[in-house]
Amino acid sequence: MISVSIAVICFLTYASVYAFRKPFTIGLYLDEPKIFGVDYKNILVIAQVLGYTLSKFYGIKFIEMVFPWGFYGV
């Protein structure tokens, strides 16, 4: 039962990324300042991609710690 609830939570977290990204494509961000010469909208997208990448690497490390003998028990 715990693994089912964890799978549902992971799926909902992954699916919610698209709900949070949608405002980036709709907003114009005309009055926002540039950060290091880069538009604010681009900074938001870069931060999201970096967060997504870091979460993938953390997930890989987490699975290694949970299943030290290998995911399939080989």
C-alpha positions as semicolon CSV with decimal commas, in nm:
position;residue;x (nm);y (nm);z (nm)
1;M;0,000;0,000;0,000
2;I;0,287;0,236;0,075
3;S;0,441;0,182;-0,268
4;V;0,108;0,260;-0,438
5;S;0,071;0,585;-0,245
6;I;0,431;0,680;-0,321
7;A;0,373;0,608;-0,691
8;V;0,059;0,825;-0,692
9;I;0,241;1,110;-0,517
10;C;0,530;1,088;-0,764
11;F;0,294;1,089;-1,061
12;L;0,102;1,390;-0,930
13;T;0,424;1,577;-0,861
14;Y;0,552;1,505;-1,211
15;A;0,221;1,602;-1,371
16;S;0,200;1,927;-1,174
17;V;0,519;2,051;-1,342
18;Y;0,312;2,129;-1,650
19;A;0,054;2,318;-1,445
20;F;0,326;2,540;-1,298
21;R;0,503;2,592;-1,630
22;K;0,194;2,708;-1,816
23;P;0,196;3,058;-1,659
24;F;0,548;3,108;-1,796
25;T;0,422;3,075;-2,153
26;I;0,118;3,297;-2,098
27;G;0,283;3,584;-1,913
28;L;0,460;3,862;-2,098
29;Y;0,690;3,983;-1,816
30;L;0,743;4,318;-1,990
31;D;0,817;4,520;-1,676
32;E;1,042;4,266;-1,507
33;P;1,412;4,345;-1,474
34;K;1,685;4,160;-1,655
35;I;1,915;3,952;-1,438
36;F;2,275;3,941;-1,564
37;G;2,143;4,058;-1,900
38;V;1,896;3,769;-1,931
39;D;1,518;3,817;-1,945
40;Y;1,324;3,724;-1,633
41;K;1,110;3,471;-1,822
42;N;1,422;3,292;-1,943
43;I;1,559;3,282;-1,589
44;L;1,238;3,116;-1,470
45;V;1,254;2,850;-1,742
46;I;1,625;2,784;-1,679
47;A;1,558;2,750;-1,304
48;Q;1,279;2,504;-1,375
49;V;1,496;2,294;-1,607
50;L;1,780;2,290;-1,353
51;G;1,540;2,188;-1,076
52;Y;1,397;1,911;-1,292
53;T;1,747;1,786;-1,378
54;L;1,858;1,789;-1,014
55;S;1,544;1,602;-0,910
56;K;1,618;1,332;-1,168
57;F;1,971;1,285;-1,038
58;Y;1,846;1,282;-0,679
59;G;1,586;1,020;-0,777
60;I;1,857;0,800;-0,927
61;K;2,064;0,829;-0,609
62;F;1,758;0,762;-0,393
63;I;1,676;0,442;-0,585
64;E;2,039;0,330;-0,545
65;M;2,009;0,376;-0,168
66;V;1,674;0,198;-0,145
67;F;1,781;-0,094;-0,366
68;P;2,158;-0,132;-0,311
69;W;2,158;-0,477;-0,476
70;G;2,004;-0,341;-0,795
71;F;1,650;-0,254;-0,889
72;Y;1,563;-0,601;-1,015
73;G;1,754;-0,789;-0,747
74;V;2,020;-0,914;-0,989
